Amino acid sequence: MTEYNNEIIGLAMRILGQPQSISDPPPVQPKVQPSALEIKVEAPEGSTDVSQAKETKTAAELAQMLEADLSKHPDCPTKGFVVTVYGSIQWRAMLMITPAAGPVRNPQEWRDLTEELAERLRKRYDLAWR
């Protein structure tokens, strides 16, 4: 993954017209003892590995799910909260508070709550490339 990151940084620097620093040494890979990699956890029969098979949802579907979760909060306004989902592999969610919401107390707390809810959904859903 580090090699991939270095390639992306180098590409970005070339696009921006900045010379790539050659004097930086490559990062040192930590040595891991083979025994640490051999730990296996066996799943019960008939179970599926959820971490490998995430369901795919569109940005609109994920935004709707987040808005529905926010609306369950007792202090959530009935209108004026708009969630936008964006990104790709590691997608993100942004809460916009429109004037229709009226006076909102502690808007940053609502944005933080939106991020927490999005983090939970990111574990279960990938963003579709539509």
N, C-alpha and C positions, 0 to 999 in steps of 0.2 A: 504494500500500500504506500510505503514511503517513496518508492521509486516512481509510482504513479503521481503522487503529490508533487515531486520534484519536476516531473515532465509538465504538469499543469502550470506550475509557477514559471518555468522556463518559457512556455508558450505565451503566457500572459505578459511576461517581460518583453518578449519579442514583439508582440502585438502593440504594446504601449511604447515601443521604441527605446526601452531601457536596456543597456547591456547587462547580460547575465554575469554575475560574479563567479569567476572560475576559481578564486582563491579559497572559497568555502569548501572545507573537506566534507566528504559524504558522511551522513550520520552513521554512528556506530550501532550496529545491531546487537541487542543484548543476547548473551548466550543463555540458552534455556536447556536445562538438563532433560534428556529424553524421557526420563521417568515422569516428569511433570506433564508431559503431553499425552501420556498413555492412560489417563484417567477416563474411564467410560461410565456413563450413566445409562442403565438400561430402562427403557420405557415399558410400562405394562403392555401386555398383548392387546392388540386391537386399538391402541391409541395412536394418534397421528402427531407429528412434530409441528406445532403451531408456528414456531419460529422460522421454519423454512417455507411454509405455504401460507403467505398472507393473502387475504382477499383484496382484490383491486376495486377501488371506487374512484369516481370522477371527482373533480374539485367541487362541483356543485353538490354532489351527494355528501361529501365530507363536511362542507360548510353547513348544509342543512342539519346534519347530525350534531354539529357543534352548537348551532343555534337552538336546537331542541334541548340539548343538555343545559345550556345557559338558562333557558326559559323555565326550567324546573326549580331554579333558585327562587326563594320567596321574594327577594328584593329586586328581581329582574324586571325592567320595564316591559310592558306588553308589546311595544314597538320601538324602533329606533336603534336596535342592535343589528349590525350587518357583519357577518363573518366572511372573509375572503381567504380561500386556500390557494397557495401558490408554491412553486418549487418543482422539484422532480423527485429524486430518490429520497432525500431527507426533506419532505415537504413541511411547510410551516402554515400557520393560521394567523390572521390579523383581524382584530376586532375594531370596527369603526363605530363610533357612537354618533349618531346623527341627531339633529335638533328634535326630531320626532320623539326621542327618548325623554325629553324634558331634562330637568336638572338631575344629574347623576352624581351621586356621592362616591368619592374614591374611584375615579375611572381607571386608574392604574391597577387597582385590585381586580377589576373586571377583565382587564387585558391579561393579567397574570393568571387568572382563573381560566381564561380561554387557552392560554399556552399549556396549562396543566392538563386540560381536557384533550387538547391536540396531542400531547405527549402520550396519553393513554391510547388514543386512536392510532397513532403511528405504530404502536406495537402490534396492532391487529390488521391495519390496512395500508396498502401501497396506493400511491396516486397514479391513476390511469393516464396514459399519454394520448389523450383524445383532444 
